[in-house]
Amino acid sequence: MICFGTLTEAAHTRLPFHLDGKLLSHKSHLIVAPDNDPASPNAFLIEQEPGAFLGVHFHGNAQFQVVVAGDGTLGPHALRPVTVHYAGQRTAYGPILPGPQGLWYLTLRPRYEAGAYFMPQSRDLRDPAIKRREVFGATLETAGRDGVANCGAVTTLDAVIVPQGDGLAAWIMRLPAGMAGQAPATPASSGRYHVVLGGSFEHAGHSLDWLSTVWADAEEPGLAVRAGASGLELLILEFPADATAHDLPGVKPTAVLATREGLCST
C-alpha cells in the first residue's frame, strides 16, 4: 500500500487543540486512516504555539517527528529545522517547549492513534516488556518551503539515522532537476515515510511540494523517485521491524488531540 498527502490538501483539516484550557497547537492531517482504521498509517503537522508547554508523555505507537519550522526544546535537546526524532512504542519523551516563533513538526506513525498518555499519571501503562527507545538524527540543512533544492549535480544519499540491525534508519536523498532514482527500503521493517523537504517530487501524476508525505508499507519495494524542476530533497524514514509489535494500551488517553475524518489517497 502507498498513500500520500500534501500540505495544501491538509489545510481543510486544520483544527485547534486546547490543553488545560489553553491553546496548545493546530493540527493538520496529511494522511488520515479511513474511518480512523487503527491498522492504517497516520501523518499530521503540529503547529505548536510560542511558549506552549507540552509535558512528558508517550504514545502506544512508535513514531517519527520531524521539526520543519521554528525552534524549541525537547527535554534537554535543542530543536530546529530539520531535526528528526524517533520514539518507540510507549517511550516517554518531552517536555516540548517552543521558542518565540513557535514550533512546527510532522508526526508520522505506521498506524492510527488519537491521543497521548501523560506522565506521571500514566506510568502504570508503560509495559516493562517494551524496551524504551529514543533516537535523534543528524540535523539537516534543507531548502525549505520556497527554496530550490540544495542537491548539486549528482544524486546523493546520506544517513540521517545510521541504519540499525532491526531496520530503523533515516536518509536524506538529493536529486538534481528531472533526475530519477530509487529510494532505499529495508526488507525487515514496518514500512517507511518519504517527506519532501525541498524542491518537488513527481509521483503518480502529481507534483508533490514542501512537506508532502508518502507512506509505503513493508511489502512495497523502494519507491521510484523523480525530481521536479527545482530538484528534490527527500527524507526517508524507515520504521524498525518491531514498531507495531505491541498492542496499544487499551485505556483511554489522558488527552486526545483534535481529529477529523479523512481519506488516505492510494
C-alpha positions in Angstrom: 0.0 0.0 0.0 1.2 3.5 -0.9 -0.6 6.6 0.5 0.2 10.2 0.1 -0.9 13.7 1.1 0.0 17.3 0.6 0.0 20.3 2.9 -2.4 22.1 0.6 -4.9 19.2 0.8 -4.4 19.1 4.6 -5.5 22.7 5.1 -9.2 21.9 5.3 -8.4 19.5 8.3 -6.6 22.2 10.3 -8.1 22.3 13.9 -7.0 23.9 17.2 -6.1 21.8 20.2 -6.5 23.2 23.7 -4.8 21.6 26.7 -5.8 22.6 30.3 -7.9 25.4 28.8 -5.1 27.0 26.8 -4.4 26.9 23.0 -1.5 24.5 22.6 -1.4 24.0 18.8 -3.1 23.4 15.5 -3.1 20.1 13.8 -3.4 19.3 10.1 -3.8 15.8 8.7 -1.7 14.8 5.6 -2.5 11.1 5.8 -5.6 10.1 7.7 -6.7 6.5 8.3 -10.1 5.9 6.5 -12.7 5.8 9.3 -9.8 6.1 11.8 -8.8 2.5 11.0 -6.2 1.6 13.7 -4.3 -0.6 11.1 -3.7 2.4 8.7 -0.9 4.9 8.7 -1.3 8.4 10.1 0.7 11.6 9.3 0.0 15.1 10.5 1.5 18.5 11.1 1.6 20.1 14.5 1.9 23.9 14.8 2.7 24.4 18.5 2.1 27.9 19.8 5.1 30.0 21.1 5.9 29.1 24.6 3.0 26.5 24.8 4.2 23.7 27.2 3.6 20.1 26.3 4.6 17.8 29.1 6.3 14.5 29.2 4.1 11.9 27.5 4.1 8.7 25.4 2.0 7.0 22.7 1.0 3.5 22.1 2.6 3.6 18.7 6.2 4.2 17.5 6.6 7.4 15.6 9.0 9.8 13.9 8.8 13.5 14.5 10.4 16.0 12.0 10.9 19.6 13.1 10.3 21.8 10.0 9.9 25.4 11.2 10.5 27.5 14.3 12.6 26.3 17.2 12.4 25.0 20.8 13.5 22.1 23.0 12.5 18.5 23.6 13.8 17.7 27.1 17.5 18.8 27.0 17.7 18.7 23.2 17.6 21.8 21.1 15.1 21.6 18.2 15.4 23.5 14.9 14.7 22.7 11.2 15.3 20.0 10.3 15.6 17.7 13.4 14.5 14.1 13.2 13.3 12.3 16.4 12.2 8.7 16.8 10.3 7.3 19.8 9.5 3.7 20.1 6.2 2.3 21.4 5.3 3.6 24.9 8.6 5.5 25.1 8.0 8.7 27.2 9.6 11.9 25.9 9.5 15.6 26.5 8.6 18.1 27.6 8.3 20.0 24.3 8.7 23.8 24.6 8.6 26.0 21.6 10.6 29.2 21.2 9.2 32.7 20.4 8.4 31.8 16.8 6.5 28.6 17.7 7.5 25.1 16.6 6.2 23.1 13.6 6.7 19.4 13.4 5.4 16.4 11.5 4.3 13.4 13.4 4.4 10.2 11.4 3.1 6.8 12.6 2.8 3.4 11.0 -0.8 3.1 12.3 -3.5 5.3 13.6 -3.8 6.6 17.2 -5.5 9.6 18.7 -4.2 10.9 21.9 -1.3 11.0 24.4 -0.6 9.4 27.7 0.9 11.9 30.1 3.3 11.2 32.9 3.4 10.5 35.7 -0.3 9.6 35.8 0.1 7.0 33.0 3.2 5.4 34.4 1.5 2.1 35.0 0.7 1.7 31.3 4.4 1.6 30.4 4.8 -2.1 29.9 8.3 -3.2 31.2 8.4 -5.8 28.4 8.6 -2.9 25.9 12.1 -1.5 25.7 12.4 2.3 25.8 13.9 3.7 22.6 14.5 7.2 21.6 16.9 8.3 18.8 17.8 11.8 17.4 19.1 12.0 13.9 21.6 14.4 12.4 20.3 18.0 11.9 19.7 18.8 8.3 20.1 22.0 6.3 17.4 22.0 3.5 15.8 24.4 1.1 12.6 24.6 3.0 9.2 25.8 1.7 10.2 28.0 -1.2 13.9 27.3 -2.0 15.4 25.4 -4.9 16.7 22.1 -3.5 20.3 22.0 -2.5 21.2 18.9 -4.5 24.2 19.7 -6.6 24.8 17.9 -9.9 24.6 14.3 -8.9 22.2 12.2 -6.8 23.3 11.7 -3.2 22.1 9.6 -0.3 23.2 10.3 3.2 22.3 8.7 6.5 20.3 10.8 9.0 19.9 7.9 11.4 22.5 5.3 10.7 20.7 2.0 9.7 20.3 -0.3 12.7 20.1 -4.1 12.7 16.3 -4.1 13.2 15.6 -1.8 10.3 15.4 1.6 12.0 17.0 4.1 9.6 16.7 7.5 8.0 18.2 9.1 4.9 18.2 12.3 3.0 18.1 11.8 -0.7 19.0 14.7 -3.0 18.3 14.6 -6.8 19.1 17.3 -9.4 16.2 18.6 -11.5 14.5 15.9 -13.6 16.7 13.1 -12.2 15.2 9.7 -11.5 16.3 7.3 -8.7 15.1 4.8 -6.2 14.6 5.4 -2.5 16.1 2.9 -0.1 14.0 0.3 1.6 14.8 -2.2 4.3 13.1 -5.6 3.8 12.8 -6.3 7.6 10.9 -3.1 8.6 7.4 -1.9 9.4 7.2 0.5 6.5 8.5 3.9 5.7 7.6 7.5 5.1 9.0 9.9 2.5 8.8 13.6 3.1 9.6 16.4 0.7 11.9 18.9 2.4 12.9 20.9 -0.7 12.1 21.2 -4.4 9.4 18.8 -5.6 8.7 15.1 -6.1 6.9 13.8 -9.3 4.8 10.9 -8.1 1.8 9.1 -9.6 1.0 12.1 -11.9 1.2 14.6 -9.0 3.9 17.2 -8.3 4.4 17.0 -4.5 5.9 20.0 -2.9 7.1 21.0 0.6 6.0 18.6 3.4 4.1 16.4 1.0 4.3 12.9 2.6 4.3 9.5 1.0 3.8 6.2 3.0 4.9 2.8 1.7 4.2 -0.3 3.8 6.7 -3.0 4.5 5.6 -5.1 1.4 6.5 -2.2 -1.0 9.9 -2.1 -2.7 12.0 1.1 -2.7 9.9 3.9 -4.1 10.7 5.2 -7.6 11.7 8.8 -7.3 11.8 11.7 -9.9 12.8 15.2 -9.0 10.8 18.2 -10.3 12.2 21.4 -12.0 13.7 22.7 -8.7 15.4 19.4 -7.8 14.4 17.3 -4.8 15.4 16.9 -1.1 13.6 13.8 0.1 13.7 12.5 3.7 13.2 8.7 4.0 12.2 7.4 7.5 12.3 3.6 8.0 10.5 2.0 11.0 12.1 -0.9 12.7 10.6 -4.4 12.4 9.1 -4.2 15.9 7.5 -0.8 15.5 4.0 -2.3 15.7 4.8 -5.4 17.7 2.9 -4.5 20.8 -0.8 -3.8 21.3 -2.0 -0.3 22.2 -2.6 0.3 25.9 -6.3 -0.3 25.6 -7.0 2.6 28.0 -8.4 6.0 27.0 -5.6 8.5 26.6 -5.3 11.3 29.2 -5.5 13.8 26.3 -7.0 13.4 22.8 -5.6 15.6 20.1 -8.0 17.2 17.5 -9.2 14.7 14.9 -11.2 14.9 11.7 -12.2 12.1 9.4 -10.4 11.9 6.1 -9.1 9.5 3.5 -5.8 8.0 2.6 -5.0 8.6 -1.1 -3.8 5.4 -2.8 
